[in-house]
Amino acid sequence: KLMQRIGDGGLAARLVKVSKSLNLEDTSSVRGQRHILLSNNKSALSDFEINIDNPLERAVRLSYQLNSYEGRRIELVTSPFFPKESLNIPNGATHFRFVIGIGYVCDFKYDVNTDSYVANNPNESLTSTVAYSEYLSVADVIMPIELSTETNCPEPPSSITILHVMGVELYKLIGSRWEAIQGKGVLKIVYVG
């Protein structure tokens, strides 16, 4: 859901392109039955922008520290900042919140019996944990933020790739309801391990 809310209109096509490039990396399988092995080419998703129209470095211009601990924990710490000067705030946005997360993505192999791709580790693939800051006003001076999350999953097998993401979601407060501003958020894969 997070990628759907923040992703640009071409996200699916860009992910298919990455999958195809990974598929072509498999030279040991016959054409048409090549595997998709992210674990063998983790750089394929390194620094991948979920919303290419609003990249992290252009949208978030504040001092922050992002720490990844052996793929199992991620921590974001910011200095004080004024959102209207430090973030790309679109018209209509009244609030924002930071988001960080950890996700597991497994390799896929071609199954000749089903004539389709199947996950190598279906029970562990797409396991994720996400942490959000509070909703913060774009008009306030924001004091330092400390945000962290970690996975309690066991050490994954080598066919699982761990991804860490960092981003900002933008909202408009309408009465007591938070309405996400589609297509203007930021999310980037900041760690691949």
KAWOLIN-V89352 format. One record per residue. N is the residue number from 1. SS is DSSP state (H for helix, E for strand, L for the rest). OMEGA is omega as a letter, one per 30 degrees, with the letter a starting at -180 (999 if undefined). Layout:
n = {N	N}
ss = {SS	SS}
omega = {OMEGA	OMEGA}
This chain:
n = {1	2	3	4	5	6	7	8	9	10	11	12	13	14	15	16	17	18	19	20	21	22	23	24	25	26	27	28	29	30	31	32	33	34	35	36	37	38	39	40	41	42	43	44	45	46	47	48	49	50	51	52	53	54	55	56	57	58	59	60	61	62	63	64	65	66	67	68	69	70	71	72	73	74	75	76	77	78	79	80	81	82	83	84	85	86	87	88	89	90	91	92	93	94	95	96	97	98	99	100	101	102	103	104	105	106	107	108	109	110	111	112	113	114	115	116	117	118	119	120	121	122	123	124	125	126	127	128	129	130	131	132	133	134	135	136	137	138	139	140	141	142	143	144	145	146	147	148	149	150	151	152	153	154	155	156	157	158	159	160	161	162	163	164	165	166	167	168	169	170	171	172	173	174	175	176	177	178	179	180	181	182	183	184	185	186	187	188	189	190	191	192	193}
ss = {L	H	H	H	H	H	L	L	L	L	H	H	H	H	H	H	H	H	H	H	H	H	H	H	H	L	L	L	L	L	L	L	L	L	L	E	L	H	H	H	L	H	H	H	H	L	L	L	E	L	L	L	L	L	L	H	H	H	H	E	L	L	L	E	E	E	E	E	E	L	L	L	E	E	E	E	E	E	L	L	E	E	H	H	H	H	E	L	L	L	L	L	L	L	E	E	E	E	E	E	E	E	E	E	E	E	L	E	E	E	E	L	L	L	L	E	E	E	E	L	L	L	L	L	L	L	L	E	E	E	E	E	L	L	L	E	E	L	L	L	E	E	L	L	L	E	E	E	E	E	L	L	L	L	L	L	L	L	L	E	E	E	E	E	E	E	E	E	E	E	E	E	E	E	L	L	E	E	E	E	L	L	L	L	L	E	E	E	E	E	E	E	L}
omega = {a	l	l	a	a	a	l	a	a	a	a	a	l	l	l	l	l	l	a	l	l	l	a	l	a	a	a	l	a	l	a	a	a	a	l	a	l	a	l	a	a	a	a	l	l	l	a	l	l	l	a	l	a	a	a	a	l	a	a	a	l	l	l	l	l	a	l	a	l	l	a	a	l	a	l	l	l	l	l	l	l	a	a	l	a	a	l	a	l	l	l	a	l	a	l	l	l	l	l	a	l	l	l	l	a	l	l	l	l	l	a	a	a	a	a	l	l	l	l	a	a	a	a	a	l	l	a	l	a	l	l	l	l	l	a	a	l	a	a	l	a	l	a	l	l	a	l	l	l	l	l	l	l	l	a	l	a	l	l	l	l	l	l	l	l	l	l	l	a	a	l	l	l	a	l	a	l	l	l	l	a	l	a	a	a	l	a	l	a	l	l	a	999}
